[in-house]
Amino acid sequence: MNNEVWKHFAAHEVSHSMAHYLTTIHDLHAEQGYARVSDVAKELKVTKGSASVQVKHLKEKGLVAEDDNRHLQLTEAGDGVARQVMYNRQILIRLLAGGLGVDPNLAESDACKIEHLLSYETCVHLLALVWLLDSGDGVAKEFLKKYHTFELNCPGIEDCSVCEEVCMIEANLGD
């Protein structure tokens, strides 16, 4: 791995937890017209103290504001992040479950793990792939047919175009 790539991950402005708080505040506003720290805590099944600390961080980052009635509002930046995370999640679930045939529960779990990390550009390309796979285009249909019947056989580390030093299949990375 490039020795600089990991720094981009560490510098990402929104953590997994922050993404859940932002999307929860967004969803609460859509469902009930307001969100308070106590509502967020209840929805996320965390203590009010934990929710308060996380909301404080979100306010410091300029992603959330709180009015005199202690109602939370997403700022324009916070709303943008929340929407991007939600879009990313939907695209990933559709690709993993609908296109690749991953179990829907696993697809949702995996999408949740990475939804906040993907760039806008990457998600646009993933969306284009999902649209192509869903299009009914003859080539896309043939690709999906071939993909779903493809038998995964390791060609050996010397002939593999993916593995560099260790065969991922033989290393049992999924276990």
C-alpha positions in Angstrom: 0.0 0.0 0.0 1.1 3.5 -0.7 2.6 4.9 2.5 0.6 8.2 2.0 -2.9 6.6 1.4 -3.5 5.8 5.0 -3.1 9.4 5.9 -6.1 10.3 3.7 -8.2 7.9 5.7 -7.1 9.3 9.1 -7.7 12.9 7.8 -11.3 12.1 6.8 -13.5 14.7 8.4 -16.4 12.5 9.3 -16.1 9.4 11.4 -18.4 6.4 11.2 -20.1 7.6 14.5 -20.4 11.2 13.2 -22.1 9.9 10.0 -24.7 8.0 12.1 -25.4 11.1 14.2 -25.8 13.3 11.2 -28.1 10.9 9.4 -30.1 10.3 12.6 -30.7 14.0 13.0 -31.7 14.2 9.4 -34.1 11.3 9.7 -35.6 12.7 13.0 -36.3 16.0 11.2 -38.0 14.1 8.4 -40.1 12.0 10.7 -41.1 14.4 13.5 -40.0 17.8 12.4 -37.3 18.3 15.1 -34.4 16.5 16.8 -33.1 16.9 20.4 -30.1 15.2 21.9 -32.4 12.9 23.9 -34.1 11.9 20.6 -30.8 11.1 19.0 -29.6 9.2 22.0 -32.8 7.1 22.0 -32.7 6.4 18.3 -29.0 5.4 18.4 -29.4 3.5 21.7 -26.7 5.4 23.5 -26.7 7.5 26.7 -27.7 11.1 26.6 -24.2 11.9 27.9 -22.6 10.1 24.9 -24.9 11.8 22.5 -24.3 15.2 24.0 -20.5 14.8 23.6 -20.8 13.7 20.0 -23.2 16.5 19.2 -20.8 18.9 20.8 -18.1 17.7 18.4 -20.5 18.1 15.4 -21.2 21.6 16.5 -17.5 22.4 16.7 -17.1 21.1 13.2 -19.9 23.3 12.0 -22.1 20.4 11.0 -24.8 20.9 13.6 -26.4 23.9 15.3 -28.7 24.1 18.3 -31.4 26.7 18.9 -32.7 28.2 22.1 -35.2 25.3 22.5 -32.3 22.8 22.3 -33.5 21.6 19.0 -30.7 20.4 16.7 -30.4 21.5 13.1 -28.0 20.3 10.5 -26.1 23.1 9.0 -25.8 23.3 5.2 -22.5 21.4 5.5 -24.0 18.9 7.9 -27.0 18.3 5.6 -24.7 17.8 2.7 -22.6 15.2 4.6 -25.7 13.4 5.8 -27.3 13.2 2.3 -24.0 12.0 0.8 -23.7 9.3 3.4 -27.3 8.2 2.8 -26.8 8.2 -1.0 -23.6 6.2 -0.7 -25.3 3.7 1.5 -28.1 3.2 -1.0 -25.8 2.8 -3.9 -23.6 0.4 -2.0 -26.5 -1.8 -0.9 -27.9 -1.9 -4.4 -24.6 -2.8 -5.9 -23.7 -5.4 -3.3 -27.1 -7.1 -2.9 -28.7 -6.3 -6.3 -25.8 -6.6 -8.6 -23.3 -8.8 -6.9 -25.7 -11.1 -5.1 -24.4 -10.5 -1.6 -26.9 -11.4 1.1 -29.0 -8.3 1.7 -28.3 -8.2 5.5 -24.6 -8.5 4.9 -24.8 -5.9 2.1 -26.4 -3.4 4.5 -23.9 -4.1 7.2 -20.9 -3.7 4.8 -22.4 -0.6 3.3 -22.7 0.9 6.8 -19.1 0.3 7.4 -17.9 2.2 4.3 -20.7 4.7 3.4 -19.0 7.7 5.0 -15.5 7.0 3.5 -16.3 7.1 -0.2 -15.7 10.2 -2.3 -18.4 11.7 -4.3 -16.6 10.8 -7.5 -16.3 7.1 -6.6 -20.0 7.0 -5.7 -21.0 8.6 -9.0 -19.0 5.8 -10.8 -20.6 3.1 -8.6 -24.0 4.6 -9.4 -23.3 4.5 -13.1 -22.4 0.8 -12.7 -25.6 0.1 -10.8 -27.6 1.8 -13.5 -25.9 -0.2 -16.2 -26.4 -3.5 -14.4 -30.1 -2.6 -13.9 -30.6 -1.3 -17.4 -31.5 -4.5 -19.1 -28.8 -3.9 -21.7 -27.9 -7.1 -23.4 -24.2 -6.8 -22.5 -25.0 -6.0 -18.9 -27.3 -9.1 -18.7 -24.6 -11.3 -20.2 -22.1 -9.9 -17.8 -24.3 -10.6 -14.8 -25.1 -14.1 -16.0 -21.4 -14.8 -16.4 -20.6 -13.2 -13.1 -23.2 -15.2 -11.2 -22.0 -18.5 -12.7 -18.3 -17.6 -12.5 -16.3 -20.2 -10.4 -13.7 -18.6 -8.2 -10.5 -20.6 -8.7 -7.1 -19.2 -7.7 -4.7 -19.3 -10.7 -1.8 -19.3 -8.3 0.1 -16.3 -6.9 2.4 -16.1 -9.9 -0.4 -15.7 -12.4 -2.9 -13.7 -10.3 -3.5 -10.1 -11.4 -4.9 -9.2 -7.9 -2.8 -10.8 -5.2 0.7 -9.5 -4.8 2.4 -11.6 -2.2 -0.2 -13.8 -0.6 -3.2 -15.5 -2.1 -6.4 -14.0 -0.6 -8.3 -17.2 -1.1 -5.6 -19.4 0.5 -5.1 -16.9 3.4 -8.8 -17.3 4.3 -9.3 -13.6 4.7 -13.0 -14.1 5.2 -12.6 -16.3 8.2 
